[in-house]
Amino acid sequence: MMISKRGDVSQIIHCSGLHGSGSEQQGAMIRITPSIAIDEREIQEEFIRSSGPGGQNVNKVATAVKLRFDVVHSPSLPEDVRSRLIRLAGRRITDDGVIVLDARRFRSQERNREDARDRLAELIRKAAERPQVRRKTYPPDASRLRLLEEKRRRAKIKRIRRTPSEEGEE
């Protein structure tokens, strides 16, 4: 983990552990579903000053969280979940395939951090659900027969209502 502070932004970057020597240790895993867990090191969190509630604290403490998760290069996601997640993320995903979530709902940095992680987990959970395949259905014979009978009845009523001059023009 690397912590840097510049101006009004303090940054904690959890490195992915994909580069460097082969002796990296396993980071904490965030359980999303029984079959999917992402490594904490795949998530980058940047703390910035927040607008909104907080009084004087707003000008002094970086409470808002900007969470980044690289969907395209994440080894934790199966390919089908990855493609659904990219589609679900909409405008929250960059051209590079990185989801960016902004959390500034709460006054404390820790609660905003939890909020951003919870929102990411919920998004991945939605993407993990396989969409239900729509099977083509046909109307039952009884309803088709009712429809045809109703059409015949309406046609007969309209035929009766016609004026005699219209009948000769057919």
Backbone torsions as a table, in degrees:
resi	resn	phi	psi	omega
1	MET	NA	138.8	-178.7
2	MET	-123.0	131.2	178.9
3	ILE	-118.2	128.4	176.5
4	SER	-134.0	152.7	179.7
5	LYS	-132.2	122.2	175.0
6	ARG	-134.3	123.8	176.3
7	GLY	52.8	-119.5	-177.2
8	ASP	-95.9	9.5	-177.7
9	VAL	-121.6	120.9	170.1
10	SER	-106.1	142.8	-169.3
11	GLN	-132.0	130.2	170.9
12	ILE	-115.4	119.2	-178.8
13	ILE	-112.5	121.1	174.7
14	HIS	-92.7	110.2	-176.6
15	CYS	-74.1	151.2	-173.7
16	SER	-76.3	-17.0	178.7
17	GLY	74.9	14.0	-178.3
18	LEU	-86.2	-17.8	-177.4
19	HIS	-113.7	170.3	175.1
20	GLY	92.7	-164.1	-177.8
21	SER	-69.7	163.7	-176.5
22	GLY	-80.8	8.7	-176.1
23	SER	-103.1	28.0	177.0
24	GLU	-71.3	144.5	177.1
25	GLN	-93.9	155.9	-177.9
26	GLN	-67.3	130.1	176.1
27	GLY	-80.6	173.7	178.1
28	ALA	-65.7	140.6	-179.3
29	MET	-98.5	138.3	175.6
30	ILE	-101.9	114.3	-177.4
31	ARG	-77.6	123.0	179.7
32	ILE	-101.5	-55.9	175.3
33	THR	-132.0	172.6	177.8
34	PRO	-57.2	-27.5	-177.4
35	SER	-104.6	-10.2	-177.8
36	ILE	-122.3	127.0	172.9
37	ALA	-139.0	136.4	178.9
38	ILE	-109.1	145.3	179.4
39	ASP	-74.6	135.6	179.1
40	GLU	-57.0	-28.2	-177.8
41	ARG	-72.2	-11.2	177.0
42	GLU	-81.3	-9.5	-176.9
43	ILE	-103.8	132.6	173.9
44	GLN	-109.4	132.8	178.5
45	GLU	-122.5	131.7	178.5
46	GLU	-121.7	128.7	-178.4
47	PHE	-102.0	125.2	-177.2
48	ILE	-129.7	164.2	178.6
49	ARG	-68.7	139.1	-175.4
50	SER	-104.2	149.8	169.4
51	SER	-92.0	174.3	176.3
52	GLY	95.6	-155.2	-172.3
53	PRO	-64.0	147.9	176.9
54	GLY	148.1	-9.0	177.9
55	GLY	61.1	-138.1	-179.3
56	GLN	-65.6	-26.4	-178.4
57	ASN	-58.2	-31.4	-177.1
58	VAL	-58.0	-33.8	-177.3
59	ASN	-84.6	-9.5	-173.6
60	LYS	-111.8	-33.8	-170.4
61	VAL	-116.3	136.5	177.9
62	ALA	-84.3	95.0	-175.5
63	THR	-100.8	-24.7	-179.2
64	ALA	-73.3	147.0	-178.3
65	VAL	-119.0	132.9	172.2
66	LYS	-112.6	106.9	-177.2
67	LEU	-96.3	135.7	177.4
68	ARG	-124.1	134.7	178.4
69	PHE	-136.1	119.7	-177.9
70	ASP	-82.0	99.9	-177.0
71	VAL	-69.2	-44.2	-173.8
72	VAL	-63.0	-39.2	-175.7
73	HIS	-102.0	8.6	-178.6
74	SER	-75.3	122.1	177.8
75	PRO	-76.8	-9.2	-175.1
76	SER	-83.5	-16.8	-174.0
77	LEU	-101.0	131.1	171.7
78	PRO	-65.0	155.8	-174.2
79	GLU	-59.8	-41.4	-178.4
80	ASP	-67.2	-38.8	177.8
81	VAL	-66.5	-40.4	179.5
82	ARG	-58.1	-47.5	-177.6
83	SER	-67.7	-39.3	177.6
84	ARG	-67.4	-36.6	179.5
85	LEU	-65.1	-41.3	177.9
86	ILE	-61.9	-40.5	179.4
87	ARG	-68.8	-41.4	-178.2
88	LEU	-69.5	-33.7	-174.1
89	ALA	-64.8	-27.3	176.7
90	GLY	60.5	-124.4	-176.4
91	ARG	-84.9	0.5	176.4
92	ARG	-80.6	-5.2	-178.9
93	ILE	-107.3	139.4	-179.5
94	THR	-85.3	174.1	178.2
95	ASP	-64.5	-24.4	179.7
96	ASP	-83.1	-2.1	179.6
97	GLY	84.8	28.9	179.1
98	VAL	-109.6	124.5	176.2
99	ILE	-80.9	130.8	178.1
100	VAL	-118.4	117.8	178.0
101	LEU	-114.8	133.8	178.7
102	ASP	-105.9	126.0	178.2
103	ALA	-124.7	116.3	179.6
104	ARG	-143.5	23.7	-176.2
105	ARG	-71.2	-32.7	-174.0
106	PHE	-107.7	166.9	-178.8
107	ARG	-83.9	-19.2	-177.7
108	SER	-103.8	146.9	-179.5
109	GLN	-62.8	-41.7	-176.8
110	GLU	-63.9	-42.7	179.7
111	ARG	-68.3	-36.8	176.5
112	ASN	-66.0	-37.3	178.0
113	ARG	-63.5	-46.0	177.6
114	GLU	-61.7	-41.5	-179.4
115	ASP	-61.1	-45.4	-180.0
116	ALA	-63.7	-43.3	179.5
117	ARG	-66.2	-40.1	178.1
118	ASP	-63.1	-41.2	179.6
119	ARG	-66.0	-38.4	176.4
120	LEU	-64.0	-46.2	-179.8
121	ALA	-60.5	-41.0	-179.9
122	GLU	-65.4	-39.7	178.1
123	LEU	-63.5	-42.7	178.9
124	ILE	-68.1	-38.0	177.7
125	ARG	-60.4	-43.4	178.2
126	LYS	-62.0	-40.6	-179.5
127	ALA	-69.7	-26.3	-178.5
128	ALA	-75.0	-21.0	178.7
129	GLU	-73.1	123.9	178.3
130	ARG	-73.2	132.4	179.3
131	PRO	-67.8	143.8	-178.7
132	GLN	-73.2	132.4	-179.7
133	VAL	-78.0	127.6	-179.4
134	ARG	-82.7	122.4	176.9
135	ARG	-96.3	135.2	-179.9
136	LYS	-67.1	132.8	179.1
137	THR	-117.0	158.1	179.7
138	TYR	-121.8	146.5	178.1
139	PRO	-68.7	145.6	179.7
140	PRO	-64.4	156.0	-178.4
141	ASP	-58.0	-39.6	-177.7
142	ALA	-60.6	-43.6	-178.3
143	SER	-71.0	-33.8	176.4
144	ARG	-64.1	-42.4	179.0
145	LEU	-65.0	-39.8	177.3
146	ARG	-61.3	-42.5	179.4
147	LEU	-61.5	-46.7	179.8
148	LEU	-64.1	-39.5	179.4
149	GLU	-64.5	-41.0	178.7
150	GLU	-64.9	-39.2	177.9
151	LYS	-63.6	-41.5	179.0
152	ARG	-63.2	-43.0	-178.9
153	ARG	-62.8	-45.0	179.8
154	ARG	-65.8	-38.0	179.5
155	ALA	-64.3	-39.4	-180.0
156	LYS	-65.3	-42.7	179.1
157	ILE	-61.5	-43.3	-178.7
158	LYS	-67.0	-35.6	179.0
159	ARG	-65.0	-40.4	179.9
160	ILE	-64.9	-36.4	-176.3
161	ARG	-77.5	-12.7	-178.1
162	ARG	-64.4	148.6	176.4
163	THR	-80.2	154.4	-177.8
164	PRO	-59.4	-32.5	-178.2
165	SER	-68.5	-30.5	178.7
166	GLU	-69.8	-30.4	-176.7
167	GLU	-67.3	-31.8	-178.6
168	GLY	-76.7	-19.4	-177.3
169	GLU	-81.1	-7.3	-176.0
170	GLU	-65.6	NA	NA
